[in-house]
Amino acid sequence: MEIIEAIRILITVLLSAQFTYGCTILLLGRVMTDYYEWGTFEHPNTIFQKVTNAFMIVTISSGYYINKKLMKYNWFTRKLLLLFALILQGIISIIVYYIVYGGLKAIFL
């Protein structure tokens, strides 16, 4: 039972961190994208650099990548599309959470 709770909390933290960082990009824009770029290595050579990049990708990269894809649009359109993407990401995150949690309960209980 503790395994299910630990995995449930881990999934909740990862999905909510992705969503929250996307919301901060929506609100703060370039400040947060610069932070992400400073926190990653463009061409990682060492294991430390690769682990750092993997951590950033797993925890906060979805908002960054969505915003990067939307950079070809003007500011207002980009913010509107990012808001729509975040709403969609929130709905998908809830669905993924319940699918994984339901699967874990079915397997372990």
Backbone bond lengths (Angstrom), bond angles and torsions (degrees), N, CA, C in turn:
res aa  C-N    CA-C-N  psi(-1)  N-CA   C-N-CA  omega(-1)  CA-C   N-CA-C  phi
1 M - - - 1.443 - - 1.528 111.61 -
2 E 1.342 116.59 -35.88 1.462 120.17 179.05 1.532 110.79 -68.17
3 I 1.316 117.60 -30.49 1.465 121.27 178.22 1.519 109.70 -65.13
4 I 1.312 116.86 -43.42 1.467 121.08 179.22 1.526 109.94 -61.89
5 E 1.324 116.68 -44.54 1.465 120.03 179.99 1.522 111.83 -64.28
6 A 1.323 117.37 -41.16 1.468 120.66 179.38 1.523 111.01 -64.21
7 I 1.324 116.93 -43.31 1.468 120.48 178.91 1.523 110.05 -67.81
8 R 1.315 117.54 -38.90 1.464 121.29 178.39 1.519 111.02 -62.08
9 I 1.320 116.46 -43.71 1.467 120.44 179.05 1.525 110.44 -66.65
10 L 1.314 118.12 -40.71 1.467 121.76 178.62 1.526 111.01 -61.91
11 I 1.314 116.98 -45.30 1.462 121.03 178.44 1.528 110.72 -63.29
12 T 1.319 116.25 -42.62 1.463 120.40 178.72 1.524 111.27 -61.70
13 V 1.306 117.07 -43.83 1.466 121.13 -179.60 1.523 110.60 -64.55
14 L 1.325 117.76 -45.84 1.465 120.41 -178.06 1.527 111.87 -65.38
15 L 1.320 117.12 -45.80 1.464 119.60 -179.43 1.527 111.73 -67.28
16 S 1.311 117.04 -39.64 1.466 118.69 179.97 1.524 111.79 -72.53
17 A 1.335 118.53 -32.14 1.469 120.84 176.39 1.522 110.52 -65.93
18 Q 1.334 117.13 -42.18 1.461 120.23 177.16 1.524 110.62 -60.06
19 F 1.310 116.74 -46.92 1.461 121.58 -178.48 1.529 110.92 -65.85
20 T 1.317 117.27 -44.46 1.459 121.34 -178.17 1.519 111.71 -64.42
21 Y 1.321 117.78 -41.78 1.459 119.80 178.73 1.527 110.37 -65.96
22 G 1.308 117.68 -36.24 1.461 120.58 174.86 1.522 111.19 -62.43
23 C 1.330 117.01 -39.89 1.472 120.26 177.35 1.520 111.60 -65.99
24 T 1.323 117.77 -37.85 1.465 119.08 177.54 1.523 111.29 -68.49
25 I 1.315 117.74 -32.52 1.468 119.90 174.11 1.518 109.67 -66.22
26 L 1.316 117.13 -39.07 1.465 120.51 177.00 1.528 110.62 -60.39
27 L 1.327 117.03 -41.61 1.457 120.72 -176.89 1.535 113.30 -82.34
28 L 1.327 118.20 -42.39 1.454 121.45 -173.10 1.524 114.30 -104.23
29 G 1.316 117.35 -15.65 1.459 121.58 173.67 1.509 115.29 61.94
30 R 1.310 115.77 -118.45 1.461 123.12 -170.94 1.529 112.70 -61.04
31 V 1.321 118.20 -29.92 1.463 121.08 179.87 1.525 109.83 -59.75
32 M 1.322 116.63 -45.70 1.465 120.53 -177.06 1.526 112.14 -76.05
33 T 1.327 117.65 -34.45 1.467 118.44 177.64 1.520 110.54 -69.18
34 D 1.341 117.20 -35.85 1.465 119.81 174.97 1.524 111.07 -63.85
35 Y 1.336 116.83 -40.50 1.460 120.79 177.91 1.533 110.39 -59.79
36 Y 1.326 116.95 -43.10 1.461 119.76 179.43 1.525 110.62 -64.00
37 E 1.326 117.04 -43.82 1.464 120.57 -179.71 1.519 111.76 -64.88
38 W 1.341 117.61 -37.43 1.463 120.50 177.26 1.525 111.37 -69.07
39 G 1.305 117.82 -27.87 1.456 121.98 -176.62 1.514 114.40 -85.63
40 T 1.329 117.73 -5.70 1.466 120.45 -179.97 1.522 110.21 -119.58
41 F 1.309 114.90 162.61 1.464 121.65 178.79 1.523 108.22 -108.46
42 E 1.334 115.85 131.49 1.463 119.96 -175.60 1.529 112.21 -65.35
43 H 1.308 116.76 -47.45 1.469 121.33 177.14 1.533 107.66 -127.88
44 P 1.332 117.16 88.32 1.470 119.37 -174.93 1.531 111.51 -68.89
45 N 1.324 114.98 133.12 1.468 120.86 179.73 1.518 112.24 -109.05
46 T 1.325 117.55 -41.33 1.455 120.70 -176.33 1.528 110.24 -94.19
47 I 1.316 115.35 167.52 1.458 120.55 178.76 1.531 110.18 -66.27
48 F 1.335 117.57 -35.45 1.462 120.88 177.37 1.531 110.95 -60.22
49 Q 1.309 117.09 -45.00 1.460 121.23 179.75 1.524 111.19 -64.88
50 K 1.315 116.83 -39.30 1.466 120.35 179.50 1.524 111.52 -68.52
51 V 1.320 117.00 -39.50 1.470 120.93 178.13 1.530 110.06 -66.94
52 T 1.322 116.65 -41.01 1.463 120.92 177.90 1.525 110.53 -60.91
53 N 1.324 117.10 -46.25 1.465 120.52 177.87 1.525 111.53 -62.45
54 A 1.323 117.49 -42.16 1.464 120.85 179.67 1.523 110.72 -63.27
55 F 1.323 117.29 -41.19 1.464 120.97 178.18 1.521 111.01 -62.29
56 M 1.321 117.03 -44.79 1.466 120.75 -179.87 1.532 110.72 -64.90
57 I 1.313 117.61 -39.89 1.466 121.22 -179.94 1.528 110.74 -65.22
58 V 1.326 116.76 -44.52 1.462 120.41 -177.68 1.519 111.70 -68.08
59 T 1.330 117.12 -35.82 1.460 118.35 -172.49 1.521 114.80 -92.63
60 I 1.347 119.87 -41.28 1.465 118.02 -169.37 1.522 115.53 -139.24
61 S 1.286 120.36 19.03 1.470 118.62 -169.54 1.522 115.73 -88.80
62 S 1.305 120.07 -17.77 1.470 119.31 -172.93 1.527 112.28 -63.48
63 G 1.322 117.81 -43.32 1.459 120.43 178.27 1.515 112.17 -63.26
64 Y 1.330 116.16 -38.57 1.463 120.94 178.28 1.527 111.05 -62.69
65 Y 1.325 116.69 -47.13 1.460 119.80 -177.72 1.527 112.40 -69.04
66 I 1.321 117.06 -36.26 1.470 119.47 176.14 1.519 109.77 -64.04
67 N 1.333 116.77 -46.09 1.460 120.74 179.65 1.532 111.07 -63.14
68 K 1.311 116.89 -38.90 1.472 120.76 179.58 1.530 110.84 -63.37
69 K 1.324 117.33 -39.10 1.468 121.12 177.78 1.527 112.02 -68.27
70 L 1.324 116.72 -27.20 1.461 120.87 -177.71 1.527 113.22 -91.68
71 M 1.324 119.07 4.44 1.463 121.70 -176.97 1.529 113.05 -66.38
72 K 1.310 118.35 -15.74 1.464 120.25 -179.63 1.535 112.31 -76.52
73 Y 1.338 117.07 -11.83 1.460 121.40 179.74 1.530 110.16 -95.04
74 N 1.324 116.01 163.65 1.460 118.75 176.98 1.529 109.60 -71.13
75 W 1.337 115.89 171.96 1.455 121.30 -171.34 1.533 112.18 -58.74
76 F 1.314 117.43 -49.63 1.461 121.15 -176.46 1.520 111.90 -64.35
77 T 1.318 116.90 -46.31 1.465 120.96 179.35 1.526 110.40 -63.17
78 R 1.331 116.36 -40.93 1.466 120.57 179.83 1.529 110.20 -62.14
79 K 1.322 117.80 -43.72 1.466 120.85 -179.89 1.528 111.09 -65.91
80 L 1.311 117.35 -38.98 1.460 121.50 178.38 1.536 110.87 -65.23
81 L 1.333 116.22 -45.83 1.463 120.09 179.20 1.530 111.33 -66.75
82 L 1.332 117.44 -37.33 1.457 120.40 177.48 1.528 110.57 -65.76
83 L 1.326 117.31 -39.49 1.464 120.70 176.13 1.529 110.61 -61.42
84 F 1.326 117.02 -45.04 1.463 120.51 177.53 1.528 110.92 -61.93
85 A 1.342 116.92 -42.54 1.467 120.75 178.90 1.525 111.17 -63.81
86 L 1.328 117.07 -37.47 1.464 119.81 179.27 1.522 111.93 -69.16
87 I 1.322 116.59 -38.29 1.471 119.65 175.74 1.529 109.60 -62.19
88 L 1.319 115.94 -45.20 1.467 120.78 177.88 1.526 111.16 -63.20
89 Q 1.333 116.98 -41.71 1.460 120.61 178.42 1.524 110.94 -63.67
90 G 1.321 117.75 -38.95 1.459 120.92 177.91 1.519 112.05 -62.81
91 I 1.321 116.54 -43.32 1.466 120.90 178.55 1.526 110.46 -64.86
92 I 1.330 116.49 -44.83 1.468 120.49 179.41 1.528 110.65 -64.59
93 S 1.331 117.41 -37.94 1.463 120.41 178.68 1.524 111.33 -62.64
94 I 1.309 117.13 -41.17 1.463 120.80 178.22 1.526 110.48 -64.29
95 I 1.320 116.94 -43.08 1.465 120.92 178.70 1.525 110.84 -63.12
96 V 1.341 116.97 -45.87 1.471 120.96 179.40 1.527 110.23 -61.35
97 Y 1.325 116.54 -42.49 1.460 120.47 179.33 1.527 110.86 -57.58
98 Y 1.330 116.64 -49.53 1.462 119.28 -177.66 1.524 112.51 -68.98
99 I 1.313 118.16 -33.18 1.468 120.48 176.32 1.524 110.43 -65.68
100 V 1.324 116.94 -48.64 1.469 120.54 -178.61 1.524 110.58 -66.63
101 Y 1.327 117.27 -44.78 1.464 120.25 -179.57 1.525 111.17 -64.95
102 G 1.325 117.22 -40.99 1.463 119.98 177.00 1.513 111.78 -65.03
103 G 1.320 117.14 -39.43 1.469 120.88 176.67 1.515 111.98 -64.23
104 L 1.323 116.99 -41.43 1.462 120.25 177.83 1.522 111.98 -64.62
105 K 1.325 116.54 -41.46 1.455 119.40 177.66 1.521 111.11 -64.24
106 A 1.334 116.71 -37.79 1.463 119.64 179.66 1.517 111.28 -68.34
107 I 1.321 117.26 -35.69 1.461 120.64 -178.59 1.524 111.52 -75.75
108 F 1.323 117.28 -46.92 1.478 120.78 -172.24 1.516 114.78 -91.65
109 L 1.322 118.34 -14.79 1.458 118.12 -178.27 1.500 112.99 -110.71
